[in-house]
Amino acid sequence: MRTDDGRPWIDWALLALVGVVASGFAGMMFAGHLANAELLWRGVHHDRNSHLLRGIDYALALRSFDLLWFLSALDRARVWPPLHGLFLSGVLLVGGIDHRLGVLPSLIGWTATVVCVWMIARRLFSDRLQGITAGAVAVTLTIASPALRLLCTDVMLEGLGSALSALSILLFMRACAEPEDPRRWRLLALTLCALFLQKLNYWALVVAALALSALMDDWAGWHVRARRWLGATEIGARAREAARHPLVIACMLVAAATVAIYWRGPTALSLLGREIRLYPPGNLTTLAYALLFAWGVLQWRRHRAGIDAALGVPGRALFYWHAVPVAIYFLIPKRLSAFLWFVGPTNSPDPGLFPLRGLASYWSGFAEGFHVSETMAVLVLALALIGAVRAAMLPPGARAVLALPLVSLLLVILHPNQQSRYLGSWIFAVWIAAGFGAAVIVGGLADAIGTRARAGLAGTAVAAVIAVNALTAPAPAAFRHAIHPTQGATDIDLVRPYLHELDGAGSVMFVTTFGSSDLFRWVLHEHCRCKVDVTHPWIAGLTSREHVRTLMAQRVNETKAERIVLIDAPLSSNQLREMGWTYEVMAGVVDAMKEQNRFERTASHAIPQHGASVSIWRRRN
């Protein structure tokens, strides 16, 4: 990090200062969380329940040396890969199985994001004062963001996701500065692997942004190389040869069958008196991919020397240390289908293209949630645009700072599942761009009025941003955009009053009139510190109370649970109409429990703060 005046110790000192400040803010955020930790758990359908459950299960399995439980829990990490849960399990193994510690991975990620933001912004300029200005503005905006603070004081994926995204951009810039150093590219590749295992869509956005940045840095060179490669490989002949290969033909047949099953809907075959369910065809998707993967391996072995030469130092590192591990990961059953569903258009209760609605929604989150005011949001956007106009000043690889917001905004407004919190993993790049724009302005003024004035302007600009943003209490809109409820009782109260009555049970089934949730699993596992089989019958999409009653009766007859917990909540705020989880429909589960005779009621509890009553049922001998 040597600068233009040969005093690198100043940059290291400032980096250490940023780390101390970020850690101090994180400590205050954690202390504030501990003061009201249970109030975080409001909204039984929130994803935080699943994320905490995964960390608790990994920790308990590792602590008890139960390899089968650990592998089973890992296998369930499909839509959300296992990195966050593994990180959280490490925290819980050290600090104890305590849900209050669940926010620590996010807070560590938030701190690392702040540090990476400083390092990226500082690298944008060789001039120290401009670099410090860019870094100070970007760091201040990051620290002061209300919605980001809320998201990172939660058991969510945005904290580590933003840290790994920022680290990927930083390492990309370092690698581009010395493109023939394979160690830098390998480190980038491994970081991208970690981001992939953190959250799939965050990884996709960063990879797309890095690819776009590489194209913008050397469009003419990439164009020439692509034409040369296409000519040298005789792409038409290769394609005809591939189409005749048995593995490719088999892949196309399996893929066609997979598409047909998806198109048809729920499908089953009867074989030797047993019903084989083919829908959803996740394993068939994996089989089609495995056939194509096998063909690719054969081609690689046949043309390895030419492939390695064409890839060069950066390409070889990214291919062998990133692309190959990701490709192998998709060979695990149902991983590829989960990825395609998660990033695809069907991952939404309201499928379709709504870009204008998405643009309005994300602007609202950007202005009301991630900044203290709309005025500040407009100022940040203006500074970022100034930075984009002066993109030619950026060092190699730094265009990724501009490419990430551009790619991310385009993709999130096109995806039908639109939530303001999806800004959380990449908005730091907007703040870096704003810092770059502010430093460009300061540099232009300094050319006119001198170095001393430049230092004064830099300090004044940073002080103004801090004065407006730092330590500002989040507004109600920030809580809404971070999906952070501020009203109502803690959901832990739905389980706490009767936990002692479930002691000793090897298997428990929870049934509610407001649908399924992992809340009950993690609360019970935390309570007993043991492996309890907690099930929750999936009843969704039904339209009548009678249909729910019939399906629940079937579930009661089939279950191996020793006890059933029935939560009857006519006044619950957790009903989800799009899932069919409304009381007038889901009350059928209450009817089914009254009519069955396989379980007997042993206790009842009123939970007035949730407008609910709970009954405990024990299986008859």
VEXVEXTI-281216 format. One record per residue (C-alpha): x, y, z; residue in one letter. Coordinates in Angstrom, 1 decimal, padded with zeros to 4 digits. Each point is the difference from the previous one (the first is absolute). Layout:
BEGIN
x  y  z  rest
X  Y  Z  a;
...
% end
This chain:
BEGIN
x  y  z  rest
000.0  000.0  000.0  m;
002.9  002.4  -000.7  r;
-001.3  003.5  -000.9  t;
001.3  002.8  -002.1  d;
002.0  001.6  002.9  d;
001.6  -003.3  001.2  g;
-001.7  -000.1  003.4  r;
-002.0  -003.2  000.1  p;
-000.3  000.0  003.8  w;
-002.6  002.7  -000.2  i;
-002.3  -002.2  -002.0  d;
000.5  -002.9  002.4  w;
-000.7  002.2  002.9  a;
-003.2  001.3  -001.6  l;
-001.0  -003.6  -000.9  l;
000.4  -001.0  003.7  a;
-002.0  003.0  001.0  l;
-002.8  -001.0  -002.3  v;
000.0  -003.5  001.4  g;
-000.1  001.3  003.6  v;
-002.9  002.4  -000.8  v;
-001.9  -002.7  -001.8  a;
000.5  -002.5  002.8  s;
-001.1  002.6  002.5  g;
-003.2  000.7  -001.8  f;
-000.6  -003.8  -000.4  a;
000.5  -000.4  003.8  g;
-002.6  002.7  000.6  m;
-002.4  -001.6  -002.4  m;
000.4  -003.4  001.8  f;
-000.5  001.6  003.4  a;
-003.2  001.6  -001.3  g;
-001.2  -003.4  -001.3  h;
000.7  -001.8  003.3  l;
-002.1  002.6  001.8  a;
-003.1  -001.2  -001.9  n;
001.2  -003.2  -001.7  a;
-003.4  -001.9  000.1  e;
-001.8  002.8  -001.7  l;
001.9  -000.8  -003.2  l;
-002.1  -003.2  -000.3  w;
-003.2  001.5  -001.3  r;
-001.5  -001.5  -003.2  g;
000.0  -003.8  000.1  v;
000.4  -000.3  -003.8  h;
003.2  002.1  -000.1  h;
003.1  -001.6  -001.5  d;
002.0  000.7  003.1  r;
-001.6  -003.1  001.7  n;
001.4  -002.3  -002.7  s;
003.5  001.6  000.2  h;
000.2  -000.3  003.8  l;
-001.4  -003.6  -000.1  l;
002.8  -001.0  -002.4  r;
002.8  001.5  002.2  g;
-001.5  -001.7  003.1  i;
-000.3  -003.4  -001.6  d;
003.6  000.1  -001.4  y;
001.3  001.0  003.4  a;
-001.9  -002.7  001.9  l;
000.9  -002.7  -002.5  a;
003.7  001.0  000.2  l;
-000.1  000.2  003.8  r;
-001.5  -003.4  000.3  s;
002.2  -001.5  -002.8  f;
-003.2  -001.1  -001.8  d;
001.4  -000.2  -003.6  l;
-003.3  -001.2  -001.5  l;
-002.0  002.9  001.5  w;
002.7  002.4  -001.2  f;
-000.1  -001.4  -003.6  l;
-003.8  -000.1  000.0  s;
-000.1  003.7  001.0  a;
002.6  000.8  -002.7  l;
-002.1  -001.8  -002.6  d;
-003.0  002.3  000.9  r;
002.2  003.1  -000.9  a;
-001.2  000.2  -003.6  r;
-001.7  003.4  -000.7  v;
002.2  001.6  002.7  w;
003.5  -001.6  -000.2  p;
001.7  -000.9  003.3  p;
002.8  002.6  000.5  l;
-002.0  002.4  002.3  h;
-001.3  -002.9  002.1  g;
003.5  -001.5  000.4  l;
001.3  003.5  001.0  f;
-002.8  000.3  002.5  l;
000.6  -003.5  001.3  s;
003.6  001.0  000.8  g;
-001.3  003.0  002.0  v;
-002.5  -002.2  001.9  l;
002.6  -002.6  000.8  l;
002.2  002.6  001.6  v;
-002.6  002.2  001.6  g;
-002.7  -002.6  000.8  g;
-003.3  -001.0  -001.6  i;
-001.7  003.4  000.4  d;
-002.3  001.7  -002.6  h;
001.3  003.4  001.2  r;
003.3  -000.8  -001.6  l;
-001.6  -000.6  -003.4  g;
000.7  003.5  -001.2  v;
003.8  -000.2  000.4  l;
000.8  -001.4  -003.5  p;
-001.9  002.9  -001.5  s;
001.7  002.6  002.2  l;
003.4  -001.5  -000.8  i;
-001.0  000.3  -003.7  g;
-001.1  003.6  000.5  w;
003.3  000.9  001.6  t;
001.9  -001.7  -002.9  a;
-002.1  001.8  -002.5  t;
001.0  003.4  001.5  v;
003.7  -000.9  -000.1  v;
-000.3  -001.3  -003.6  c;
-001.8  003.1  -001.1  v;
002.8  002.2  001.4  w;
002.7  -002.1  -001.8  m;
-001.8  000.0  -003.3  i;
-000.7  003.8  000.1  a;
003.5  000.8  001.0  r;
001.4  -002.1  -002.9  r;
-001.9  002.2  -002.5  l;
002.6  002.8  000.3  f;
003.7  000.2  000.2  s;
-000.4  003.5  001.5  d;
-000.4  -000.5  003.8  r;
-002.4  002.8  000.8  l;
-002.3  -001.0  -002.8  q;
000.2  -003.6  001.1  g;
-000.7  000.9  003.6  i;
-003.0  002.1  -001.1  t;
-001.4  -002.8  -002.1  a;
000.5  -002.5  002.8  g;
-001.4  002.2  002.8  a;
-003.2  000.9  -001.9  v;
-000.6  -003.7  -001.0  a;
000.7  -001.3  003.5  v;
-002.2  002.6  001.6  t;
-002.9  -000.8  -002.3  l;
000.5  -003.7  000.7  t;
000.1  000.4  003.8  i;
-002.9  002.5  000.0  a;
-002.4  -002.1  -002.1  s;
-003.1  -000.7  002.2  p;
-001.3  -003.1  -001.9  a;
003.5  -001.5  -000.4  l;
000.5  000.3  003.8  r;
-003.3  -001.7  000.6  l;
000.6  -002.8  -002.6  l;
003.4  -000.6  001.6  c;
-001.4  -000.2  003.5  t;
-002.1  -002.9  -001.0  d;
000.4  -003.7  -000.8  v;
000.1  000.7  -003.7  m;
002.4  -000.6  -002.9  l;
000.6  003.7  -001.1  e;
002.8  000.6  002.5  g;
002.4  -002.7  -001.2  l;
-001.4  000.3  -003.5  g;
001.0  003.7  -000.3  s;
003.4  -000.7  001.6  a;
000.9  -002.8  -002.5  l;
-001.4  002.1  -002.9  s;
002.2  003.0  001.0  a;
003.0  -002.3  000.6  l;
-000.4  -001.5  -003.5  s;
000.1  003.4  -001.6  i;
003.1  001.0  002.1  l;
001.8  -003.2  -001.0  l;
-001.0  000.5  -003.6  f;
001.5  003.4  000.0  m;
003.2  -001.4  001.6  r;
000.2  -002.8  -002.6  a;
-000.5  002.4  -002.9  c;
002.8  002.1  001.3  a;
002.4  -003.0  -000.5  e;
-001.8  -002.3  -002.4  p;
002.9  -002.5  -000.3  e;
000.0  -000.8  003.7  d;
-002.0  -003.3  000.3  p;
-000.2  000.3  003.8  r;
-002.2  003.1  -000.2  r;
-002.4  -001.6  -002.4  w;
-000.2  -003.2  002.0  r;
-000.8  002.0  003.1  l;
-002.8  001.7  -002.0  l;
-001.3  -003.3  -001.2  a;
-000.2  -001.5  003.5  l;
-001.8  003.1  001.3  t;
-002.5  -000.3  -002.8  l;
-000.5  -003.7  001.1  c;
-000.7  001.2  003.5  a;
-002.5  002.6  -001.3  l;
-001.7  -002.8  -002.0  f;
-000.4  -002.0  003.1  l;
-001.3  003.0  001.8  q;
-002.9  000.9  -002.3  k;
-000.5  -001.0  -003.6  l;
-001.4  003.3  -001.4  n;
002.7  002.1  001.7  y;
002.6  -002.1  -001.8  w;
-001.8  000.3  -003.3  a;
-000.1  003.8  000.2  l;
003.7  000.3  000.9  v;
001.2  -002.4  -002.7  v;
-002.1  001.9  -002.6  a;
001.4  003.3  001.2  a;
003.6  -001.2  -000.1  l;
-000.5  -001.3  -003.5  a;
-001.5  003.3  -001.2  l;
002.9  001.9  001.7  s;
002.5  -002.2  -001.9  a;
-001.8  000.7  -003.3  l;
-000.1  003.8  000.7  m;
003.8  000.0  000.9  d;
001.0  -001.6  -003.3  d;
-002.9  -000.3  -002.4  w;
002.2  000.0  -003.1  a;
002.3  -002.6  001.3  g;
-002.8  -002.3  001.0  w;
-001.6  000.4  -003.4  h;
003.2  -001.0  -001.8  v;
000.6  -003.0  002.3  r;
-003.6  -001.2  -000.4  a;
000.2  000.2  -003.8  r;
003.4  -001.8  000.1  r;
-001.3  -002.7  002.3  w;
-003.2  -000.6  -002.1  l;
002.1  -000.3  -003.1  g;
002.6  -002.3  001.5  a;
-002.6  -002.4  001.5  t;
-002.2  -000.2  -003.1  e;
-003.0  000.5  002.2  i;
-002.5  -001.3  -002.6  g;
001.8  -003.3  -000.5  a;
000.3  -000.4  003.8  r;
-003.6  000.6  000.5  a;
-001.0  -002.6  -002.6  r;
002.4  -002.5  001.6  e;
-001.4  000.7  003.4  a;
-003.6  -000.4  -001.1  a;
000.8  -003.6  -001.2  r;
001.8  -001.0  003.3  h;
-002.0  -002.7  002.0  p;
000.4  002.0  003.2  l;
-001.4  003.2  -001.5  v;
-002.9  -001.9  -001.6  i;
-000.8  -001.7  003.3  a;
000.2  003.4  001.7  c;
-002.5  001.5  -002.5  m;
-002.4  -002.9  000.5  l;
000.0  000.3  003.8  v;
-000.3  003.8  -000.2  a;
-003.0  -000.3  -002.3  a;
-001.6  -002.5  002.5  a;
000.7  002.5  002.8  t;
-001.6  002.9  -001.8  v;
-003.0  -002.2  -000.9  a;
-000.5  -000.9  003.7  i;
000.3  003.6  001.1  y;
-002.6  000.9  -002.7  w;
-002.4  -002.8  001.0  r;
000.2  000.7  003.7  g;
-000.2  -002.6  002.9  p;
000.8  -003.4  -001.6  t;
000.3  -003.5  001.4  a;
000.6  -003.5  -001.4  l;
-001.1  -003.3  001.4  s;
002.8  -002.7  000.1  l;
-000.4  -003.4  001.6  l;
-002.9  001.3  002.1  g;
002.0  003.0  001.3  r;
-000.7  003.6  -001.0  e;
003.1  001.9  -001.3  i;
-000.4  003.8  000.1  r;
001.8  001.8  -002.9  l;
-001.0  003.6  000.9  y;
001.9  002.2  000.6  p;
002.6  -001.7  -002.3  p;
003.0  001.4  002.0  g;
002.0  -003.3  -000.4  n;
-000.7  -000.2  -003.7  l;
001.4  003.6  -000.3  t;
003.1  -001.2  001.7  t;
000.3  -003.1  -002.2  l;
-000.2  002.1  -003.2  a;
002.7  002.3  001.3  y;
002.2  -002.9  001.1  a;
-000.1  -001.4  -003.5  l;
001.0  003.4  -001.4  l;
002.7  000.3  002.6  f;
001.4  -003.4  -000.9  a;
000.2  001.1  -003.7  w;
001.7  003.2  001.1  g;
002.6  -002.0  002.0  v;
000.8  -002.2  -003.1  l;
000.4  003.1  -002.1  q;
002.3  001.6  002.6  w;
002.2  -003.0  000.1  r;
000.2  -000.1  -003.7  r;
000.8  003.7  -000.5  h;
001.5  000.9  003.4  r;
003.2  001.6  -001.4  a;
-001.8  002.2  -002.4  g;
-002.6  001.0  002.6  i;
002.7  000.9  002.6  d;
001.9  002.1  -002.6  a;
-003.1  001.9  -001.0  a;
-001.1  000.7  003.6  l;
003.3  001.6  001.0  g;
001.1  000.6  003.6  v;
-003.3  001.7  001.2  p;
-002.2  -002.4  -001.8  g;
001.7  -003.2  001.2  r;
-000.2  001.2  003.6  a;
-003.7  000.9  -000.2  l;
-000.8  -003.2  -001.9  f;
001.7  -002.5  002.2  y;
-000.5  001.7  003.3  w;
-003.5  001.3  -000.5  h;
-001.9  -001.2  -003.0  a;
000.9  -003.7  000.5  v;
-001.0  000.0  003.8  p;
-003.3  001.7  -000.9  v;
-000.6  -002.5  -002.8  a;
000.7  -002.9  002.3  i;
-002.4  001.5  002.6  y;
-002.8  -000.2  -002.5  f;
000.5  -003.7  -000.3  l;
-001.4  -000.4  003.5  i;
-003.7  -001.1  -000.4  p;
-002.5  002.8  -000.1  k;
002.5  002.8  000.2  r;
-000.2  001.1  -003.6  l;
-003.9  000.0  000.0  s;
000.0  002.0  003.3  a;
002.4  002.5  -001.6  f;
-002.1  000.4  -003.1  l;
-003.2  000.4  002.0  w;
001.6  002.5  002.4  f;
001.4  002.4  -002.7  v;
-002.8  -000.7  -002.4  g;
-003.4  001.7  -000.5  p;
-002.1  -002.6  001.9  t;
001.6  001.0  003.3  n;
-002.8  002.4  000.7  s;
-003.6  -000.1  001.3  p;
-000.8  002.4  -003.0  d;
002.0  -001.2  -003.1  p;
000.4  002.4  -002.8  g;
002.0  002.9  -001.2  l;
-000.6  003.3  001.9  f;
003.0  002.2  -000.6  p;
-001.7  003.3  000.6  l;
-001.5  -001.3  003.2  r;
003.4  -001.4  001.0  g;
001.8  003.3  -000.8  l;
-002.5  002.0  002.2  a;
000.3  -002.6  002.8  s;
003.8  000.0  000.0  y;
000.2  003.8  -000.2  w;
-002.2  000.1  003.1  s;
002.3  -002.4  001.8  g;
003.1  001.9  -001.2  f;
-001.3  003.4  001.1  a;
-002.1  -000.9  003.1  e;
001.8  -003.1  001.3  g;
003.7  000.1  -000.8  f;
000.4  003.8  000.4  h;
-001.3  002.3  002.8  v;
-001.9  002.2  -002.5  s;
-001.0  000.2  -003.6  e;
002.2  003.1  -000.3  t;
003.1  -001.9  001.0  m;
-001.0  -002.8  -002.4  a;
-000.2  002.5  -002.9  v;
003.4  001.4  001.0  l;
001.6  -003.4  000.1  v;
-001.5  -000.9  -003.4  l;
001.3  003.3  -001.5  a;
003.5  -000.6  001.3  l;
-000.1  -003.6  -001.3  a;
-001.0  001.3  -003.4  l;
002.9  002.4  000.0  i;
002.3  -002.9  000.8  g;
-001.5  -002.0  -002.9  a;
000.7  002.9  -002.4  v;
003.6  000.0  001.1  r;
000.4  -003.8  -000.3  a;
003.0  000.5  -002.3  a;
002.0  001.1  003.1  m;
-000.5  -003.4  001.7  l;
002.9  -002.5  000.4  p;
-000.2  -003.5  -001.6  p;
-002.8  -002.1  001.4  g;
-001.6  003.0  001.9  a;
-002.9  000.2  -002.5  r;
-001.5  -002.9  001.9  a;
-001.1  002.6  002.5  v;
-002.2  001.5  -002.7  l;
-000.9  -003.3  -001.6  a;
-001.4  -001.6  003.1  l;
-002.8  002.6  000.7  p;
-000.8  000.1  -003.8  l;
-000.3  -003.8  -000.3  v;
-001.7  -000.5  003.3  s;
-002.7  002.7  -000.5  l;
-000.8  -001.3  -003.4  l;
-000.5  -003.6  001.2  l;
-001.8  000.8  003.3  v;
-002.6  002.2  -001.8  i;
-000.6  -002.7  -002.6  l;
-000.4  -002.8  002.6  h;
-003.6  -000.3  001.3  p;
001.0  -000.6  003.6  n;
000.7  003.6  001.0  q;
001.1  001.0  003.5  q;
001.9  003.1  001.1  s;
002.4  -002.1  002.0  r;
001.5  -001.4  -003.2  y;
001.9  003.2  -000.2  l;
002.0  -001.0  003.0  g;
002.6  -002.1  -001.7  s;
001.1  002.5  -002.6  w;
-001.0  003.5  001.0  i;
003.5  000.5  001.5  f;
001.2  000.4  -003.6  a;
-002.3  003.0  -000.4  v;
001.6  001.6  003.0  w;
003.5  -000.6  -001.3  i;
-001.0  001.5  -003.3  a;
-001.4  003.0  001.9  a;
003.2  000.3  001.9  g;
001.9  -000.1  -003.3  f;
-002.2  002.8  -001.4  g;
000.5  002.1  003.2  a;
003.8  -000.4  -000.3  a;
-000.1  001.0  -003.7  v;
-001.7  003.2  001.0  i;
002.4  000.7  002.9  v;
002.9  -000.7  -002.4  g;
-001.4  002.4  -002.6  g;
-000.4  002.8  002.6  l;
003.5  -000.7  001.4  a;
001.6  000.6  -003.3  d;
-001.4  003.5  000.2  a;
000.5  001.0  003.6  i;
003.0  -002.1  001.2  g;
000.9  -002.9  002.2  t;
-000.8  001.5  003.4  r;
-003.4  000.9  -001.2  a;
-000.4  -003.4  -001.4  r;
000.6  -001.6  003.4  a;
-002.5  002.4  001.5  g;
-002.6  -000.9  -002.6  l;
000.6  -003.7  000.5  a;
-000.4  000.3  003.7  g;
-003.1  002.2  -000.3  t;
-001.7  -002.3  -002.5  a;
000.6  -003.0  002.3  v;
-001.2  001.9  003.1  a;
-003.2  001.1  -001.8  a;
-000.8  -003.6  -001.0  v;
000.7  -001.2  003.5  i;
-002.1  002.7  001.5  a;
-003.0  -000.8  -002.1  v;
000.2  -003.8  000.1  n;
002.0  -001.5  002.9  a;
-001.8  -001.3  003.1  l;
-003.4  001.0  -001.4  t;
-002.7  -002.3  001.4  a;
-001.7  -002.0  -002.7  p;
-003.3  001.4  -001.2  a;
-003.2  -002.2  000.0  p;
000.4  -000.4  -003.8  a;
003.5  -001.5  000.5  a;
-001.5  -002.7  002.2  f;
-002.6  -000.7  -002.6  r;
002.5  -000.3  -002.9  h;
002.2  -002.3  002.1  a;
-003.1  -002.2  000.9  i;
000.7  000.7  003.6  h;
-003.4  000.1  001.9  p;
-000.3  002.5  002.8  t;
-003.4  -001.0  001.4  q;
-001.4  -003.1  001.7  g;
001.2  -002.6  002.4  a;
003.0  -002.3  -000.6  t;
-000.8  -003.2  -001.8  d;
002.0  -001.9  002.5  i;
-003.1  000.4  002.2  d;
-001.8  -002.4  -002.3  l;
002.3  -002.8  001.3  v;
001.5  001.0  003.4  r;
-003.0  -000.6  002.3  p;
-000.2  -003.8  -000.6  y;
003.6  -000.9  -000.9  l;
000.4  -002.0  003.2  h;
-002.9  -002.2  -001.0  e;
001.9  -001.1  -003.1  l;
003.1  -001.2  001.9  d;
000.9  -003.6  -000.7  g;
-002.0  -000.1  -003.3  a;
002.1  -001.5  -002.8  g;
-002.3  001.5  -002.7  s;
-002.5  002.8  000.0  v;
-002.4  001.3  -002.7  m;
-001.0  003.7  000.0  f;
-003.3  000.9  -001.7  v;
-001.3  003.6  -000.3  t;
-002.8  001.9  -001.6  t;
002.5  002.4  -001.6  f;
002.3  -002.4  -001.9  g;
003.5  -001.4  000.4  s;
003.0  001.5  001.6  s;
003.5  -001.0  001.1  d;
-000.5  002.0  003.2  l;
-001.3  -003.0  001.9  f;
003.0  -002.2  -001.0  r;
002.7  002.4  001.1  w;
-001.7  000.9  003.3  v;
-000.4  -003.6  000.9  l;
003.5  -000.9  -001.0  h;
001.5  002.9  001.9  e;
-002.1  -001.0  003.1  h;
001.1  -003.6  000.1  c;
003.4  000.3  -001.6  r;
-000.7  -003.3  -001.7  c;
-001.3  -001.7  -003.1  k;
-003.8  000.1  000.0  v;
-001.9  -000.9  -003.1  d;
-002.2  003.0  -000.5  v;
-002.4  -000.2  -002.9  t;
-002.5  002.4  -001.4  h;
-002.5  -001.4  -002.5  p;
000.1  002.0  -003.2  w;
-003.6  001.1  -000.7  i;
-000.1  002.8  -002.5  a;
-001.9  001.2  -003.1  g;
-003.3  -001.6  001.1  l;
-003.2  002.1  -000.4  t;
-002.5  -001.5  002.5  s;
-000.1  -000.9  003.7  r;
-001.3  -003.5  -001.0  e;
003.0  -000.7  -002.2  h;
002.4  001.0  002.8  v;
-001.9  -002.2  002.5  r;
000.3  -003.0  -002.3  t;
003.7  000.5  -000.6  l;
000.7  000.6  003.6  m;
-001.8  -003.2  001.0  a;
002.2  -001.9  -002.4  q;
003.1  001.6  001.5  r;
-001.1  -000.9  003.5  v;
-000.5  -003.7  -001.0  n;
003.4  -000.1  -001.7  e;
002.2  001.9  002.5  t;
002.5  -001.8  002.2  k;
000.1  003.0  002.5  a;
-000.4  -000.7  003.6  e;
-001.7  003.3  000.7  r;
-001.9  002.6  -002.0  i;
-000.1  003.7  000.9  v;
-003.1  001.7  -001.5  l;
000.1  003.8  -000.1  i;
-003.5  001.4  -000.7  d;
000.4  003.8  -000.7  a;
-003.1  001.6  -001.5  p;
001.4  003.5  000.5  l;
003.6  -000.7  -001.2  s;
001.7  002.7  -002.1  s;
002.1  -002.8  -001.6  n;
-002.6  -001.1  -002.5  q;
001.2  -000.1  -003.6  l;
-002.9  000.1  -002.5  r;
002.3  -000.8  -003.0  e;
000.9  -003.3  001.6  m;
-003.6  -000.8  001.0  g;
001.0  000.5  003.7  w;
-003.1  001.8  001.1  t;
-002.0  -000.9  003.0  y;
-003.3  -000.8  -001.8  e;
001.9  -002.6  -002.0  v;
002.7  -001.3  002.4  m;
-002.5  -000.5  002.9  a;
-000.5  -003.4  -001.7  g;
003.0  -001.2  002.0  v;
-001.9  000.7  003.3  v;
-003.0  -002.0  -001.4  d;
002.3  -002.9  -000.8  a;
001.6  -000.1  003.4  m;
-003.4  000.0  001.7  k;
-001.3  -002.9  -002.1  e;
003.1  -002.3  000.2  q;
000.5  -002.5  002.8  n;
003.7  -001.0  -000.5  r;
001.2  002.8  002.4  f;
-001.4  001.2  003.3  e;
000.1  003.6  001.3  r;
002.2  000.4  003.1  t;
000.2  003.7  000.5  a;
-001.2  003.4  -001.2  s;
001.5  003.5  000.1  h;
-001.4  003.4  -000.8  a;
002.4  002.5  -001.7  i;
-002.0  003.2  000.0  p;
002.8  002.2  -001.4  q;
-000.3  -002.0  -003.2  h;
-003.8  -000.5  000.1  g;
000.7  -003.7  000.1  a;
-000.6  -003.2  002.0  s;
002.3  -003.0  000.0  v;
-000.9  -003.7  000.7  s;
002.5  -002.8  000.6  i;
-000.9  -003.5  -001.3  w;
001.7  -003.2  001.0  r;
-000.1  -003.1  -002.2  r;
-002.0  -002.8  001.6  r;
001.7  -003.3  000.8  n;
% end
